[in-house]
Amino acid sequence: MNIYNFLILLIIVFFFNSCSKDNIKESKINEKSLEFQVLEAYQEGIKSLEGGDVLFAAKKFNEAEILFPQSIWAPKSALMAAYSYYSQDYYGDAILELERFIRVYPLNKNLDYAFYLLGTSYYEQIVSEKKDLQSISKAKENFTIVVNKFPNTEYSLDAKFKIDLINEILASKEMYIGRYYFEKKKWIASINRFRNVVDNYDETIYAEEALHRLVEVYFILGLEDESKKYAKLLGYNYQSSEWYKRSYVMFNILYKQKEKNTEKKQKKSVIKKIKSLLD
């Protein structure tokens, strides 16, 4: 009886061991088959992208990612789907794919490129500083991430260049509004705009004019110390510029006019005193 039971147990163990091996083999076969499907979908995506059918390409890249999310091809496929949309100016779809990539693959080695392409997707939608404020803001935000987090990458240099161009656009907008307020004699509002250029966009071409405008506004308001402060700052940084010359001429003319007005007032005061004595 014991021998009989032992034989039965041995048969059961052998049976389950055999099934286990079959399952492992089947699992390996399925896994290989899955990797093949992923690679096939990825290659179809590349072929479609090269042929100009970017929408089908993006679809195949998404398919490759979904088939085997744990494979090394998944993040590559996600990024290629985003690039497919970007290559034909489907910026909205590209942005959605890139934002998802950054969220799903935060440690991926191509994260620098994802942020750069995201910034570029916003940047290339900028048409006017008056209308495209969101695109301007988002482009600068993502390029700044590239510069700060990935300073030694090939994308950092171009990101810095684009940030400089964006700052020129933002400074231009501030100057446009500041000039409008200046013409309407809304002095405080114009001061705020010009100071924003001086404080935040001092490396742009608009910094010189902003300083000159501040010299003008403060002098008109009778705040000579503030006016002189910005005149000195303008002279120190841009002594050879046209705006400094304008400030210098304006400051001298206004100052001479003030002196003449003071002299007239003094003369009138003396005449009144003499008249009072005669009366």
VOGU-3710 file (C-alpha; in Angstrom, 3 decimals, decimal comma):
1> mniynflill> 0,000/0,000/0,000  2,792/2,412/0,880  4,612/1,558/-2,348  1,392/2,090/-4,297  0,823/5,490/-2,727  4,410/6,451/-3,389  4,055/5,575/-7,061  0,875/7,625/-7,364  2,591/10,593/-5,680  5,555/10,264/-8,036
11> iivfffnscs> 3,250/10,267/-11,063  1,413/13,380/-9,819  4,678/15,222/-9,189  5,956/14,266/-12,636  2,668/15,369/-14,224  2,672/18,825/-12,572  6,360/19,304/-13,294  5,707/18,537/-16,929  2,788/20,966/-17,032  4,932/23,648/-15,372
21> kdnikeskin> 7,629/23,239/-18,031  5,003/23,418/-20,745  3,649/26,649/-19,209  7,137/28,176/-19,050  7,771/27,194/-22,656  4,379/28,566/-23,702  5,048/31,791/-21,729  8,423/32,219/-23,423  6,882/31,620/-26,828  4,126/34,156/-26,121
31> ekslefqvle> 6,658/36,680/-24,847  8,796/36,294/-27,944  5,722/36,576/-30,101  4,689/39,752/-28,248  8,106/41,338/-28,687  7,940/40,498/-32,360  4,517/42,174/-32,624  5,826/45,269/-30,836  8,867/45,497/-33,120  6,683/44,947/-36,158
41> ayqegiksle> 4,294/47,767/-35,115  7,248/50,062/-34,369  8,834/49,389/-37,766  5,494/50,031/-39,480  5,351/53,330/-37,642  8,823/54,292/-38,866  7,943/53,327/-42,426  4,720/55,368/-42,330  6,512/58,358/-40,821  9,124/58,291/-43,559
51> ggdvlfaakk> 6,314/58,044/-46,112  4,587/61,133/-44,708  1,546/59,382/-43,216  2,107/60,764/-39,734  -1,347/59,953/-38,357  -1,012/56,249/-39,193  2,563/56,331/-37,900  1,421/57,747/-34,557  -1,277/55,072/-34,392  1,283/52,275/-34,920
61> fneaeilfpq> 3,650/53,755/-32,316  0,799/53,925/-29,805  -0,058/50,319/-30,664  3,530/49,234/-30,030  3,513/50,926/-26,619  0,198/49,374/-25,577  1,166/45,851/-26,699  4,104/45,585/-24,290  4,245/48,545/-21,823  7,150/46,968/-19,898
71> siwapksalm> 9,447/46,651/-22,899  12,201/49,091/-23,847  10,194/49,894/-26,969  7,279/51,411/-25,032  8,867/54,805/-24,140  10,548/54,965/-27,555  7,191/54,391/-29,223  5,478/57,047/-27,083  8,118/59,601/-27,975  7,974/58,699/-31,665
81> aaysyysqdy> 4,181/59,120/-31,642  4,673/62,641/-30,278  7,312/63,414/-32,905  5,043/62,099/-35,665  2,358/64,622/-34,717  4,904/67,432/-34,324  6,520/66,781/-37,717  3,318/67,808/-39,511  2,335/70,619/-37,109  -0,327/68,689/-35,172
91> ygdaileler> 0,844/70,624/-32,134  -2,128/69,864/-29,894  -1,731/66,094/-30,320  2,050/66,335/-29,945  1,682/68,285/-26,694  -0,754/65,720/-25,253  1,610/62,849/-26,134  4,642/64,627/-24,685  2,877/65,564/-21,454  1,799/61,928/-21,063
101> firvyplnkn> 5,342/60,731/-21,796  6,763/63,006/-19,082  4,133/61,796/-16,636  4,463/58,059/-17,409  8,250/57,893/-17,953  9,715/60,485/-15,522  13,099/58,714/-15,342  13,550/58,003/-19,028  16,909/58,906/-20,558  15,182/60,930/-23,292
111> ldyafyllgt> 13,328/63,188/-20,867  15,485/66,170/-21,926  14,314/65,766/-25,513  10,682/65,430/-24,397  10,798/68,776/-22,549  12,642/70,406/-25,456  10,116/69,154/-28,036  7,260/70,222/-25,753  8,711/73,732/-25,510  9,238/73,820/-29,277
121> syyeqivsek> 5,646/72,690/-29,904  4,415/75,715/-27,952  7,071/78,038/-29,374  6,174/77,352/-32,993  2,572/78,379/-32,303  3,586/81,927/-31,333  2,308/84,424/-33,881  1,749/87,583/-31,862  2,717/88,688/-28,355  -0,787/90,145/-27,988
131> kdlqsiskak> -2,664/86,897/-28,718  -0,446/83,929/-27,886  0,346/84,519/-24,217  -0,270/80,890/-23,204  2,028/79,552/-25,921  4,704/82,091/-24,949  4,432/81,236/-21,251  4,430/77,452/-21,775  7,309/77,569/-24,242  9,457/79,562/-21,822
141> enftivvnkf> 8,505/77,280/-18,924  9,609/74,101/-20,722  12,772/75,613/-22,204  13,714/76,818/-18,719  13,355/73,242/-17,447  15,717/72,059/-20,198  18,296/74,726/-19,312  18,085/74,150/-15,540  17,716/70,362/-15,362  19,701/69,339/-18,430
151> pnteysldak> 22,359/72,063/-18,839  24,945/69,842/-20,505  22,714/68,399/-23,200  22,639/69,292/-26,881  19,190/70,864/-26,424  20,194/73,329/-23,721  21,981/75,789/-26,011  19,044/76,111/-28,399  16,636/76,351/-25,445  18,636/79,341/-24,104
161> fkidlineil> 18,530/80,985/-27,529  14,754/80,537/-27,744  14,285/81,887/-24,202  16,132/85,049/-25,261  13,792/85,419/-28,243  10,767/84,874/-26,002  12,030/87,547/-23,593  12,289/89,958/-26,527  8,651/89,217/-27,365  7,516/89,724/-23,755
171> askemyigry> 9,521/92,940/-23,407  8,029/94,208/-26,665  4,539/93,601/-25,280  5,348/95,465/-22,058  6,757/98,424/-23,996  3,723/98,552/-26,285  1,369/98,778/-23,308  3,678/101,169/-21,456  3,778/103,589/-24,407  -0,018/103,459/-24,635
181> yfekkkwias> -0,362/104,421/-20,961  2,274/107,125/-21,422  0,316/108,710/-24,280  -2,854/108,591/-22,174  -0,916/110,234/-19,316  -1,551/107,286/-17,021  1,801/107,717/-15,383  1,726/105,046/-12,669  0,525/102,368/-15,089  3,246/103,285/-17,581
191> inrfrnvvdn> 5,908/103,268/-14,845  4,910/99,726/-13,856  5,307/98,489/-17,419  8,637/100,208/-18,032  10,034/99,030/-14,700  9,006/95,473/-15,506  11,159/95,646/-18,638  14,104/97,077/-16,680  13,772/94,542/-13,844  12,935/91,366/-15,782
201> ydetiyaeea> 14,075/91,885/-19,369  17,228/93,930/-18,912  19,115/91,916/-21,542  16,643/92,721/-24,311  16,893/95,541/-26,848  13,998/97,304/-25,100  15,831/97,922/-21,825  17,409/101,174/-23,104  14,104/102,696/-24,157  12,434/101,586/-20,927
211> lhrlvevyfi> 15,079/103,449/-18,907  14,619/106,572/-21,053  10,832/106,425/-20,567  11,282/106,213/-16,810  13,514/109,294/-16,908  10,730/111,089/-18,794  7,836/110,008/-16,595  9,522/110,710/-13,284  10,658/114,129/-14,481  7,124/114,982/-15,611
221> lgledeskky> 5,854/113,947/-12,180  8,443/116,191/-10,542  10,324/113,286/-8,967  13,772/114,510/-9,941  15,758/112,129/-7,761  14,092/109,112/-9,367  14,526/110,644/-12,807  18,227/111,261/-12,194  18,662/107,732/-10,861  17,404/106,171/-14,090
231> akllgynyqs> 19,310/108,701/-16,194  22,534/107,640/-14,458  21,650/103,983/-14,937  20,994/104,597/-18,622  24,270/106,476/-18,985  26,252/103,840/-17,128  24,979/100,939/-19,243  24,167/102,570/-22,577  26,166/105,788/-22,776  26,598/105,581/-26,531
241> sewykrsyvm> 22,969/104,729/-27,266  20,441/106,988/-28,958  18,124/106,719/-25,939  20,799/108,073/-23,620  21,320/111,049/-25,933  17,578/111,708/-25,926  17,445/111,528/-22,149  20,435/113,830/-21,824  18,938/116,421/-24,201  15,486/116,149/-22,649
251> fnilykqkek> 16,823/116,379/-19,114  18,846/119,503/-19,904  15,999/121,232/-21,778  13,490/120,511/-19,021  15,970/121,539/-16,370  16,672/124,847/-18,148  12,956/125,483/-18,515  12,530/124,870/-14,837  15,323/127,317/-14,062  13,682/129,970/-16,269
261> ntekkqkksv> 10,337/129,400/-14,573  12,013/129,729/-11,193  13,681/132,975/-12,290  10,345/134,345/-13,534  8,680/133,501/-10,237  11,488/135,187/-8,332  11,199/138,299/-10,519  7,436/138,445/-10,015  7,942/138,058/-6,283  10,444/140,960/-6,241
271> ikkikslld> 8,093/143,144/-8,337  5,225/142,430/-5,925  7,376/143,417/-2,969  8,416/146,661/-4,659  4,811/147,458/-5,518  3,763/146,790/-1,971  6,388/149,193/-0,742  5,230/151,890/-3,174  1,615/151,396/-2,129
//
